[in-house]
């Protein structure tokens, strides 16, 4: 069963509503026991990197989450800050990340952004899938998603990048390594584009 982690950071109800419209069962995990038996895991996230990492570490779910993802190989998808937490560290704070993907989280170079309101990167933007990845099935020719962030995921291994976008410069907006997926944008706020992507994740 798809399980979304509720550690006090993320748009939990928005994801529940999307999957209910898709007639797909989803449950909420608020403790480590709730993660047992999960067939897929969603790690949402909003706000600052350090705050999100602290809340996850304090939730009592961190050890079980690592076990499910790294040992049991349960597919997991991180959303926005949830994706950034999968890296090593962030320029935004001092907390260590989950270190599931070899990456740093860097702040956009404002000198390369040619609009008056430079940060955050907020609103709709094109997403360009790489190599027809399954997560973007049905989104190959048109893929618009809603973003809200000031930091981006810098992959040290470019093979982990499955989609990119551009805001002043090109950046990775979706990544994949084995059973680990991450997306910088908000599918739960991206109307039918987001529904297609979340449906694809449910079918992995």
VOKEZA-974621 format. One record per residue (C-alpha): residue number from 1; residue in one letter; x, y, z. Coordinates in pm, 1 decimal, padded with zeros to 6 digits, always signed. Layout:
<recs>
resi NUM	resn A	c1 X	c2 Y	c3 Z .
...
</recs>
This chain:
<recs>
resi 1	resn X	c1 +00000.0	c2 +00000.0	c3 +00000.0 .
resi 2	resn X	c1 +00118.4	c2 +00353.6	c3 -00076.0 .
resi 3	resn X	c1 +00217.9	c2 +00522.4	c3 +00249.1 .
resi 4	resn X	c1 +00276.3	c2 +00895.4	c3 +00294.7 .
resi 5	resn X	c1 +00494.8	c2 +01006.4	c3 +00582.9 .
resi 6	resn X	c1 +00336.6	c2 +01263.8	c3 +00813.7 .
resi 7	resn X	c1 +00617.4	c2 +01418.4	c3 +01016.7 .
resi 8	resn X	c1 +00456.2	c2 +01763.1	c3 +01032.4 .
resi 9	resn X	c1 +00604.0	c2 +01892.7	c3 +00705.9 .
resi 10	resn X	c1 +00412.9	c2 +01863.8	c3 +00377.8 .
resi 11	resn X	c1 +00078.8	c2 +01883.6	c3 +00201.7 .
resi 12	resn X	c1 -00055.3	c2 +01550.7	c3 +00327.0 .
resi 13	resn X	c1 -00422.7	c2 +01613.6	c3 +00248.0 .
resi 14	resn X	c1 -00346.1	c2 +01722.6	c3 -00107.7 .
resi 15	resn X	c1 -00181.2	c2 +01387.8	c3 -00180.9 .
resi 16	resn X	c1 -00464.9	c2 +01198.8	c3 -00015.4 .
resi 17	resn X	c1 -00715.3	c2 +01383.5	c3 -00236.3 .
resi 18	resn X	c1 -00521.8	c2 +01306.9	c3 -00556.5 .
resi 19	resn X	c1 -00504.6	c2 +00934.2	c3 -00486.7 .
resi 20	resn X	c1 -00868.4	c2 +00921.7	c3 -00381.4 .
resi 21	resn X	c1 -00963.2	c2 +01075.1	c3 -00717.4 .
resi 22	resn X	c1 -00750.1	c2 +00805.6	c3 -00882.1 .
resi 23	resn X	c1 -00927.0	c2 +00540.5	c3 -00669.6 .
resi 24	resn X	c1 -00593.0	c2 +00426.1	c3 -00526.8 .
resi 25	resn X	c1 -00566.9	c2 +00334.5	c3 -00159.1 .
resi 26	resn X	c1 -00320.8	c2 +00540.0	c3 +00044.5 .
resi 27	resn X	c1 -00246.8	c2 +00551.8	c3 +00415.7 .
resi 28	resn X	c1 -00065.9	c2 +00795.0	c3 +00645.7 .
resi 29	resn X	c1 +00237.3	c2 +00696.2	c3 +00856.2 .
resi 30	resn X	c1 +00282.6	c2 +00886.8	c3 +01182.5 .
resi 31	resn X	c1 +00516.4	c2 +00640.0	c3 +01353.6 .
resi 32	resn X	c1 +00764.1	c2 +00367.6	c3 +01265.2 .
resi 33	resn X	c1 +00506.9	c2 +00087.8	c3 +01292.2 .
resi 34	resn X	c1 +00295.9	c2 +00256.9	c3 +01024.4 .
resi 35	resn X	c1 +00580.5	c2 +00209.9	c3 +00775.6 .
resi 36	resn X	c1 +00574.1	c2 -00168.4	c3 +00811.8 .
resi 37	resn X	c1 +00419.9	c2 -00328.0	c3 +00503.4 .
resi 38	resn X	c1 +00441.3	c2 -00016.8	c3 +00287.1 .
resi 39	resn X	c1 +00467.2	c2 -00105.1	c3 -00082.7 .
resi 40	resn X	c1 +00559.6	c2 +00251.7	c3 -00178.8 .
resi 41	resn X	c1 +00650.6	c2 +00557.1	c3 +00028.9 .
resi 42	resn X	c1 +00595.4	c2 +00929.8	c3 -00028.0 .
resi 43	resn X	c1 +00823.7	c2 +01172.3	c3 +00159.2 .
resi 44	resn X	c1 +00671.3	c2 +01521.7	c3 +00126.7 .
resi 45	resn X	c1 +00842.5	c2 +01839.5	c3 +00239.6 .
resi 46	resn X	c1 +00801.1	c2 +02215.7	c3 +00252.8 .
resi 47	resn X	c1 +00993.5	c2 +02493.1	c3 +00426.7 .
resi 48	resn X	c1 +01361.1	c2 +02489.7	c3 +00520.2 .
resi 49	resn X	c1 +01598.3	c2 +02194.7	c3 +00487.7 .
resi 50	resn X	c1 +01712.8	c2 +02195.8	c3 +00851.4 .
resi 51	resn X	c1 +01359.6	c2 +02219.7	c3 +00989.5 .
resi 52	resn X	c1 +01241.2	c2 +01927.4	c3 +00774.9 .
resi 53	resn X	c1 +01541.3	c2 +01710.0	c3 +00868.6 .
resi 54	resn X	c1 +01495.1	c2 +01787.2	c3 +01237.6 .
resi 55	resn X	c1 +01126.7	c2 +01700.6	c3 +01224.7 .
resi 56	resn X	c1 +01197.7	c2 +01370.8	c3 +01047.5 .
resi 57	resn X	c1 +01475.3	c2 +01280.3	c3 +01290.6 .
resi 58	resn X	c1 +01248.2	c2 +01362.4	c3 +01585.8 .
resi 59	resn X	c1 +00952.1	c2 +01167.2	c3 +01443.6 .
resi 60	resn X	c1 +01086.4	c2 +00825.3	c3 +01540.5 .
resi 61	resn X	c1 +01054.6	c2 +00711.5	c3 +01176.6 .
resi 62	resn X	c1 +01406.4	c2 +00779.1	c3 +01049.9 .
resi 63	resn X	c1 +01556.3	c2 +00436.3	c3 +01128.7 .
resi 64	resn X	c1 +01259.3	c2 +00242.6	c3 +00990.0 .
resi 65	resn X	c1 +01252.5	c2 +00464.1	c3 +00680.6 .
resi 66	resn X	c1 +01620.0	c2 +00392.7	c3 +00610.5 .
resi 67	resn X	c1 +01552.2	c2 +00021.0	c3 +00656.3 .
resi 68	resn X	c1 +01256.0	c2 +00019.8	c3 +00418.7 .
resi 69	resn X	c1 +01436.9	c2 +00219.0	c3 +00150.1 .
resi 70	resn X	c1 +01796.8	c2 +00098.1	c3 +00170.8 .
resi 71	resn X	c1 +01751.3	c2 -00264.1	c3 +00281.3 .
resi 72	resn X	c1 +01400.3	c2 -00366.1	c3 +00173.4 .
resi 73	resn X	c1 +01422.4	c2 -00152.5	c3 -00143.6 .
resi 74	resn X	c1 +01069.8	c2 -00012.3	c3 -00112.8 .
resi 75	resn X	c1 +01014.8	c2 +00252.5	c3 -00385.3 .
resi 76	resn X	c1 +01016.0	c2 +00601.1	c3 -00232.5 .
resi 77	resn X	c1 +00953.6	c2 +00942.7	c3 -00384.2 .
resi 78	resn X	c1 +01062.0	c2 +01268.6	c3 -00222.8 .
resi 79	resn X	c1 +00867.6	c2 +01584.9	c3 -00301.8 .
resi 80	resn X	c1 +01029.6	c2 +01933.2	c3 -00301.9 .
resi 81	resn X	c1 +01224.3	c2 +01952.0	c3 +00027.3 .
resi 82	resn X	c1 +01157.6	c2 +01578.4	c3 +00059.0 .
resi 83	resn X	c1 +01372.2	c2 +01535.1	c3 -00253.1 .
resi 84	resn X	c1 +01640.7	c2 +01771.4	c3 -00123.2 .
resi 85	resn X	c1 +01663.0	c2 +01571.7	c3 +00201.5 .
resi 86	resn X	c1 +01776.5	c2 +01270.8	c3 -00002.6 .
resi 87	resn X	c1 +02107.8	c2 +01444.0	c3 -00075.9 .
resi 88	resn X	c1 +02418.6	c2 +01486.2	c3 +00140.2 .
resi 89	resn X	c1 +02372.0	c2 +01840.5	c3 +00268.9 .
resi 90	resn X	c1 +02220.5	c2 +02176.9	c3 +00181.0 .
resi 91	resn X	c1 +02371.3	c2 +02523.9	c3 +00155.7 .
resi 92	resn X	c1 +02053.0	c2 +02635.9	c3 +00330.6 .
resi 93	resn X	c1 +02151.1	c2 +02487.3	c3 +00667.6 .
resi 94	resn X	c1 +02385.0	c2 +02271.1	c3 +00872.9 .
resi 95	resn X	c1 +02194.0	c2 +01943.5	c3 +00912.6 .
resi 96	resn X	c1 +02312.0	c2 +01631.2	c3 +00728.9 .
resi 97	resn X	c1 +02077.2	c2 +01489.7	c3 +00467.5 .
resi 98	resn X	c1 +01965.4	c2 +01129.4	c3 +00429.1 .
resi 99	resn X	c1 +02260.2	c2 +01066.5	c3 +00193.1 .
resi 100	resn X	c1 +02059.4	c2 +00831.8	c3 -00027.1 .
resi 101	resn X	c1 +02177.8	c2 +01013.6	c3 -00340.8 .
resi 102	resn X	c1 +02522.7	c2 +01166.5	c3 -00390.1 .
resi 103	resn X	c1 +02420.8	c2 +01529.9	c3 -00425.6 .
resi 104	resn X	c1 +02443.4	c2 +01873.4	c3 -00269.9 .
resi 105	resn X	c1 +02159.1	c2 +02123.2	c3 -00242.2 .
resi 106	resn X	c1 +02274.1	c2 +02458.4	c3 -00379.2 .
resi 107	resn X	c1 +02118.5	c2 +02802.3	c3 -00393.1 .
resi 108	resn X	c1 +02030.4	c2 +02942.6	c3 -00735.9 .
resi 109	resn X	c1 +02277.9	c2 +03199.3	c3 -00870.4 .
resi 110	resn X	c1 +02060.6	c2 +03511.6	c3 -00872.9 .
resi 111	resn X	c1 +02292.4	c2 +03684.0	c3 -01122.9 .
resi 112	resn X	c1 +02171.6	c2 +03437.7	c3 -01388.8 .
resi 113	resn X	c1 +01799.9	c2 +03505.0	c3 -01330.7 .
resi 114	resn X	c1 +01661.8	c2 +03770.1	c3 -01566.6 .
resi 115	resn X	c1 +01343.5	c2 +03866.7	c3 -01385.6 .
resi 116	resn X	c1 +01286.1	c2 +04130.9	c3 -01117.6 .
resi 117	resn X	c1 +01164.8	c2 +03892.9	c3 -00846.1 .
resi 118	resn X	c1 +01449.4	c2 +03642.5	c3 -00854.5 .
resi 119	resn X	c1 +01383.4	c2 +03403.9	c3 -00564.9 .
resi 120	resn X	c1 +01205.4	c2 +03188.6	c3 -00487.7 .
resi 121	resn X	c1 +01147.6	c2 +03010.5	c3 -00817.5 .
resi 122	resn X	c1 +00770.9	c2 +03011.5	c3 -00793.6 .
resi 123	resn X	c1 +00502.4	c2 +02914.0	c3 -01042.6 .
resi 124	resn X	c1 +00460.6	c2 +02692.8	c3 -01346.8 .
resi 125	resn X	c1 +00759.3	c2 +02579.0	c3 -01550.3 .
resi 126	resn X	c1 +00840.0	c2 +02330.7	c3 -01823.8 .
resi 127	resn X	c1 +00984.7	c2 +01995.3	c3 -01722.1 .
resi 128	resn X	c1 +01191.1	c2 +01804.7	c3 -01977.2 .
resi 129	resn X	c1 +01206.6	c2 +01426.9	c3 -01915.6 .
resi 130	resn X	c1 +01529.2	c2 +01238.5	c3 -01992.8 .
resi 131	resn X	c1 +01528.4	c2 +00909.5	c3 -02187.0 .
resi 132	resn X	c1 +01150.4	c2 +00858.9	c3 -02163.1 .
resi 133	resn X	c1 +01163.5	c2 +00760.1	c3 -01798.4 .
resi 134	resn X	c1 +00858.0	c2 +00564.5	c3 -01680.1 .
resi 135	resn X	c1 +00773.0	c2 +00824.4	c3 -01415.7 .
resi 136	resn X	c1 +00694.5	c2 +01066.3	c3 -01700.9 .
resi 137	resn X	c1 +00494.1	c2 +00826.9	c3 -01917.2 .
resi 138	resn X	c1 +00219.2	c2 +01029.0	c3 -02084.5 .
resi 139	resn X	c1 +00406.5	c2 +01353.4	c3 -02017.0 .
resi 140	resn X	c1 +00669.0	c2 +01328.6	c3 -02290.4 .
resi 141	resn X	c1 +00523.7	c2 +01600.7	c3 -02515.7 .
resi 142	resn X	c1 +00376.6	c2 +01837.9	c3 -02258.4 .
resi 143	resn X	c1 +00492.3	c2 +01858.2	c3 -01901.6 .
resi 144	resn X	c1 +00418.0	c2 +02164.1	c3 -01685.2 .
resi 145	resn X	c1 +00456.2	c2 +02157.4	c3 -01309.5 .
resi 146	resn X	c1 +00429.3	c2 +02398.9	c3 -01018.4 .
resi 147	resn X	c1 +00753.8	c2 +02495.0	c3 -00839.9 .
resi 148	resn X	c1 +00831.3	c2 +02678.0	c3 -00516.6 .
resi 149	resn X	c1 +01197.1	c2 +02672.1	c3 -00410.5 .
resi 150	resn X	c1 +01519.6	c2 +02873.1	c3 -00385.8 .
resi 151	resn X	c1 +01760.7	c2 +02578.6	c3 -00376.7 .
resi 152	resn X	c1 +01816.6	c2 +02306.6	c3 -00634.9 .
resi 153	resn X	c1 +01943.9	c2 +01946.6	c3 -00633.4 .
resi 154	resn X	c1 +02295.3	c2 +01918.4	c3 -00776.5 .
resi 155	resn X	c1 +02361.6	c2 +01553.0	c3 -00867.5 .
resi 156	resn X	c1 +02723.4	c2 +01443.4	c3 -00861.4 .
resi 157	resn X	c1 +02621.9	c2 +01149.4	c3 -01082.7 .
resi 158	resn X	c1 +02440.9	c2 +01285.5	c3 -01387.6 .
resi 159	resn X	c1 +02296.4	c2 +00940.0	c3 -01458.9 .
resi 160	resn X	c1 +02060.6	c2 +00996.1	c3 -01165.5 .
resi 161	resn X	c1 +01887.3	c2 +01284.2	c3 -01346.6 .
resi 162	resn X	c1 +01556.8	c2 +01187.1	c3 -01512.2 .
resi 163	resn X	c1 +01415.9	c2 +01535.9	c3 -01583.1 .
resi 164	resn X	c1 +01539.7	c2 +01891.9	c3 -01594.4 .
resi 165	resn X	c1 +01399.6	c2 +02242.0	c3 -01592.1 .
resi 166	resn X	c1 +01545.2	c2 +02588.7	c3 -01632.6 .
resi 167	resn X	c1 +01546.4	c2 +02889.5	c3 -01403.5 .
resi 168	resn X	c1 +01838.6	c2 +03110.7	c3 -01491.3 .
resi 169	resn X	c1 +02027.8	c2 +02789.4	c3 -01554.0 .
resi 170	resn X	c1 +01932.5	c2 +02429.0	c3 -01620.0 .
resi 171	resn X	c1 +01886.3	c2 +02217.9	c3 -01308.6 .
resi 172	resn X	c1 +01779.6	c2 +01865.8	c3 -01218.4 .
resi 173	resn X	c1 +01413.0	c2 +01865.3	c3 -01117.5 .
resi 174	resn X	c1 +01366.8	c2 +01486.3	c3 -01098.9 .
resi 175	resn X	c1 +01608.9	c2 +01212.0	c3 -01001.5 .
resi 176	resn X	c1 +01614.9	c2 +00833.5	c3 -00974.8 .
resi 177	resn X	c1 +01859.8	c2 +00581.8	c3 -00830.0 .
resi 178	resn X	c1 +01730.6	c2 +00225.2	c3 -00808.8 .
resi 179	resn X	c1 +01414.6	c2 +00243.0	c3 -00591.4 .
resi 180	resn X	c1 +01471.9	c2 +00607.7	c3 -00491.9 .
resi 181	resn X	c1 +01290.8	c2 +00888.3	c3 -00676.5 .
resi 182	resn X	c1 +01278.5	c2 +01261.5	c3 -00614.3 .
resi 183	resn X	c1 +01096.9	c2 +01554.0	c3 -00773.1 .
resi 184	resn X	c1 +01153.6	c2 +01922.1	c3 -00698.5 .
resi 185	resn X	c1 +00811.4	c2 +02041.7	c3 -00813.3 .
resi 186	resn X	c1 +00474.2	c2 +01986.6	c3 -00645.6 .
resi 187	resn X	c1 +00263.9	c2 +01724.9	c3 -00831.2 .
resi 188	resn X	c1 -00016.9	c2 +01768.0	c3 -00577.1 .
resi 189	resn X	c1 -00051.9	c2 +02129.7	c3 -00699.8 .
resi 190	resn X	c1 +00003.1	c2 +02058.0	c3 -01069.6 .
resi 191	resn X	c1 -00348.5	c2 +01952.5	c3 -01176.4 .
resi 192	resn X	c1 -00370.3	c2 +01668.8	c3 -01430.4 .
resi 193	resn X	c1 +00006.3	c2 +01670.4	c3 -01495.0 .
resi 194	resn X	c1 +00064.6	c2 +01588.6	c3 -01131.2 .
resi 195	resn X	c1 -00207.2	c2 +01324.1	c3 -01128.6 .
resi 196	resn X	c1 -00043.0	c2 +01145.0	c3 -01420.9 .
resi 197	resn X	c1 +00295.9	c2 +01143.9	c3 -01248.7 .
resi 198	resn X	c1 +00156.3	c2 +01023.8	c3 -00913.5 .
resi 199	resn X	c1 -00040.9	c2 +00754.4	c3 -01095.9 .
resi 200	resn X	c1 +00280.1	c2 +00643.0	c3 -01268.0 .
resi 201	resn X	c1 +00455.3	c2 +00620.1	c3 -00931.0 .
resi 202	resn X	c1 +00171.7	c2 +00404.2	c3 -00800.0 .
resi 203	resn X	c1 +00235.0	c2 +00159.2	c3 -01084.7 .
resi 204	resn X	c1 +00611.2	c2 +00120.1	c3 -01027.2 .
</recs>
